[in-house]
Amino acid sequence: MPKVLRIINRFNLGGPTYNVAYLSKYLSSDYETLLVGGEKDETEDSSEHILEKLNLKASIVPEMKREIDLKNDWIAYKKIKKIIEEYKPDIVHTHASKAGTIGRLAAASCGVPIIVHTFHGHVFHSYFGKLKTEFYKNIERFLARKSTAIIAISDIQKKELSETYKICNADKIKVIPLGFDLNRFNENKEEKRKQFREKFQLKGDEIAIGIIGRFVPIKNHSLFLKAFANIKQHTQQKIKAVLIGDGESRLEIENTCKELNLSYNKSLSDFNTDVVFTSWIKDIDVANAGLDIIALSSFNEGTPVSLIEAQASSKPIVSTNVGGIENVVIPNKTALLSASNDLNGFTANLLQLVENAELRTEMSKLGWNHVKENYHYTRLAKDMENFYNELLKRKKAI
């Protein structure tokens, strides 16, 4: 029975955690899997409940943290090498950058037959300055040479990795989109809507526009808030901005609200404000049911989970067109897209949906079928198993 050692940066809320959890749980019994990860960052909410619901246990390497720290990174490397030496995997599959660096170096050092890495996103633009970005690209080019295969989660990401940033040749990259348990987003929606709107004091005639994700610079919440403030000046509709998440940019986002004269709640009790901060919500299916429009304003994305879940919840989307987003949505059918940081375009799209209830309804109809066919975890597990089988056959043939 082939053994897979699956390594992830950290167990935080987001697509990578769901991805490794579903692969660890639902890969066929022909494979044995050991799941390893670092600890979540202090600014992020834990995703341990995802593993608990699936009855999964993971080995934690506390030193594998988000930031570069030579001492901790070296300790993490030694610990993962020890795990590899004891577990003797046929495949080491790493997910995201830190795990990809430490895990692939350890696997190569131990002579693991097959080394696979999944890019859930990348830091090749909008994160760092030119020199630091080039440094990270060179590291990834080196690590790609150590890898048997690279997995991209969208066609656009494959093109970026192979053509734009030249991390490796296209023939080394396999596209396998993410997969999720989406059924809960399409169930009991009216009951969930009532629950969410009562909790956050949303009136029946208020159009709730939500944005879901970490409060970090790359998510560009200021674009969303500026567009919302513009719309308030040009519509007679009652609108409410709902920010779901938390993180290092919380104070900056609050200051943006002040600059735009948007009132916001200072606690989780009074929500009679323009902007509602909910903090993290684990039952995001309940939140989505209570929203009317779901937005995303990022500078850079891989495959944004919030937009997959929005379509599973039959909600229209307004988003910047970055990374793999146009592979995730159906442009002009389930989502209205604008260029990165294009305030006028983003505002116009958002205003169009706020003003047009029929358009919101029409765009809601196609989302569920689109994501059910393309982003369910059963498809993810089968695609990955088929690819592992292919890699193992290639290895035997050599």
N, C-alpha and C positions, 0 to 999 in steps of 0.2 A: 504494500500500500504506500503510494507516494506521500511524503510529508511536506507540508507547507508551513514555513515560519512567516507570519504576517506581522509587519512592524509599522506602527503609525507614530507620528510626532507626539500627539497627546490626545486624550479623550475629552474633547470639548464639543459643544453643540455645533453641528454642521455636517455637510455632505461627507467628508472623509470618514468621520466616525460611523455614520450610518453604513457607508460603503463597506468598511472592514467588518462591521458587525454582521451584516447580511451575508457577506462572503464566508465568514467564519461559521455561521450557523447553517447556511443553506447549500454550500458546496456539497456535492453528493458524497455518500459514505465511502466512495472509492478513494477519497482523500482524507488524510488526518491533518488538522490545523492547530497550530499554537499561535495565540495572539499576544503580542507584546506592544506596550506603548509607554510614552512618557506621561508625566502628570500635567493636568490642565494648568493654564496660566491663571494667576490670581485675578486677573481682570475679566475672566470668562466664567460662564456658568458650566457646571459639570454635566457630563452626558452619561454618568454611570447608570442612570435609569434605562438608557437604551440597551446596555449590556444586560442589566437585570431582567428586563422584559423578555429577553431571548435566552435567559439562563446561561449566559456566557461568563466565563471568568478569564481575566487577562493578567499577564505578568507585567508589573509596573517597574519601569526603570526611572526612579525619581530624578536622576541626573540629566536625563534627556529633556532639556528645556527648550523653550522657544528661541531665546537669545543665544548668540555665540558666546561660549564660556569655555576656554581651552581646558581648564581643570575638569569641569563637569562633563564636557564632551569626551575627554579621554577616558574618564571613569565609565561613562555610558558605553563607549566603544569596547572596553575590556569586558563589561558585563554581557554585552550582546555576543561578543566572541565566545564567551563561556557558554551561553545559551545554545549557540550554534554547535559548539563542540559536543555538548551533552545531548542535544535533540537530534543532531545529524539530519537536517532537512534536505530534501531533494530540490526544493525551490525556496528561495528567500524572496519575498515580495514586499517591497517597501512602499509606503504611501506618504507623499508630501516631503518637503525639502529636508528638514533635519533628520528624520528617519531615513530618508533616501541617502543622505551623506554617510551617516554613521553605519547604517545597516548594510549598505552596499560595500563599503570599505571592509567591514568585518567579514561579510560573506565572501568577498574576493580573497581576503587573507586566509580564510579557512578552506578555500577550494570548493565552495558550494557549486554543484553542477549548473544550476539555472538561477540567474539573478534577474528579477523583474522589478521595474519601478513605475508607479503611477503618478503622473503629474495631475494633481487636483486643481492646481492653478499654477502661476509662476510669478516671480518677482522681477521680470525683465523689463517692465516699464511701470512708472507711476509710484514706485515704492521708494527708490533710492536715487542718489545722484549718479552721474555717468560712470565715474571710476568704480564705485561700489557695485553698480549693476554689471559692468564688464567683468569684475572679479567673480560674481556669482555665475555669470554665463560660462566663464572658463572652467569653473568647478564642475558645472553640470555637463560640459563637453567631456571632461576627464572621466566623470562618473558614468556617462553614457557608454564610453569605451569599455568599462568594466561590466556593463549590463548585457544580458542576453537579449532582452527586449525592453522597450519603453511602451507604456500604455498612456494614450491620450484619451480624454473623456469627451472630446468633440472633434469633428473634422477641422474646424477652425483652429483648435489648439494644435492639432497635428501639423497643419500648415505653418503655424507660428514657430513651432519647435524645429521643424525641418528646413523651412525656407527663410523665415524672417530672422530667427535667432541662431540658426545653424547649430543646434545642439547635437543632432545626429542626422543620418540619412533617413529619408522617409520610409525606406523598406525595413527599417528597424522598429518602426512605430506601428502599433496596433490600436485602432480606435474601439474602445469599449465604453459606452456611456454609463453613467451611474444608474443605480436602481434603488427603489424605495418601496416601503409598504404604504401604498397610496389609498387603500380602500377607506380608511378612517376619514379621509378628507371629503369623501363623497357620501357619507352617512350621517343621518340625524342633523342635517344642516340647520333647519329652522330652530330646533331646540338649542343647539350650540350658539346660534346667532343671538337668541334671546338672552342666554346665559352671559355671553361676553358683553353685550351692550348694556345690560343691567349693571354688571360689575363696574364698568367704566363710564356709566352715566351718559351713554350716547342716546340722544333723542331719536324718535322714529323718523323724523324728516331730515336728520343730519346725514350727510354723505361722509363716511369715514374712510380716509385715505391712509393706508398703513405702509410702513417701511420696516422691514424685519432684518436684523443682523447686528453684528458687532459694531460698537461705536469706535471706529478707527478711521484714520484719515483716508484710506483707500476707498471707503464706502461713500465719501463725499456727501454727507448729510446736509451740508450747507446748500448744495444745489437744490435738493428737495425742499428745504425750508424757504429758500428764496422764491422758488416757483409757487409754493403754497401761498406765500405772502402776496405775490403778484396776483394770483387768482382771487384772493379775498377782495381785491380792489376792482375786479371785473366780473363778478358773478353775484346774482341775487340768491343763489343756493346757499343753504347752511352747510358749511364744511368743517371738518375736524381732522387734524393731522394726528396720527397715532404712531409713536416711535416705540417699537418692540425690540428690546435688547439693552445692552449696557457696554461699558468699556472705557478705555483710556481717554476718549475724546468727549466724554460726557460734559465736562465743564465748558469746553469750546462750543459744543452744540447749544448749551443753555445760553451762552453769551451771544451766539448767532440769533437765537430767539429774541433776546433783549434788543439787539441792534435792529431787528426787523419789526419791533413792537408787537411781537406775538406773545401772548400770555401762555404760561405753562405751569403745570402742577408741581408744587414743591414737595408733595408727599403722595402716598398711595391711598388718599382718602377723598380729596377734592379734585374733581375732573372737569369743573366748569371753566375750561380754558380753551384757547385756540389749539394748543399742542398738548397731547397727553403722552407722558412717559410711563410705560407700563412695567419697565424692567424686563427681565427674562420671563418668558412664558413657555413651559414645557409642552403643554397641550396646544400646539400651534394650530391644530385643526379647529379648535374652538375659536381661536383668535381670527383665523381666516374667514370663518363663517360669519363673524360679526363685522367684518370690513366690507366695503363696497368697491374699492379700487386698491390694488397692491402695486407699490412702486419700488424701483431700485435705481439708485443714482451713482453707482460705482464708477471709478476710473478704470478698474481692471477686475475681471472675474474669470473663473474657470467655467464650471457649470453651477450656476446659482440655485441652490436648493429651494430658496424662497419662491422662485418663479415656477419651478416644477410643482411645488405644493399649491401655489396660487391657482394654477390651471386645474389641478386635481380638485380644488375647491370651487371651480367654476367662477373665478374672479378675473375681471379684465385687468390688464397690466399696462403700466407706463414705465419705461426703462431707458437707460442709456444703452447704446448698441456697442458693447465692448466684449472682448473675449469670446466665449462660446455662446453668448446669449441668443444670437439669431438662429443657432442650432437647437436651442431649447424651446423657444416659442415659435408660433407661426406669425411672422410679421404681418401687421395690419389685419390679422384675423383674431389672434388671442392677445396681441400686444401691440402697442404703439411705441416705436423706437425713435430715438434721436441720438445725435453724435455725443461723444464724451464731453461733459461739462458745457453743453450747449443750453444755456438758460432759456433762450427764446424758444427753441424747439421743444424742450422738455415742458416748459410752461404751456405752450400751445397744445401739446398732446394731452396734458393733464386737464386743461380747461375744456377741451373737446369732450372728454369723458364725463367731467363734472356737469356739463350743460346738457348732455344728451343721454337720457335714461335708456332710450331704445338702443343706442349703440352699446351701452354697458351690457344690456341684456343679450344682444346679438353676439358680442365678443365672449360672453360667458359660456355659450353653448358648445363651443368646439374644444375647450381645454381638456375636459376629462378624457375623452376618447384619444386625444393626442398623447397625453402622458401615460395613460394606461397601457398603450401599445408599446411605448418606447422607453419607459423609465420604471418598470416594475422590477422588484428584486429577483423574481424568478427568471426573468430574461438576463439580468446581470450575472446570476450564478451560473446559468447555462453557458453564456458566452465565455465566461472566465474559465470554466471547466474545459470547454472545447479548446481554448487557447493553451491551457496547461498541457492537455493531451498532445497537441501539436508540437509544443516545445519539447516534451519528453520523447516523442517519436524522433524528432530531429536529432536529439542528443544521442539516442541509441544508434542512429544510422551513421554517426560519425566514427 
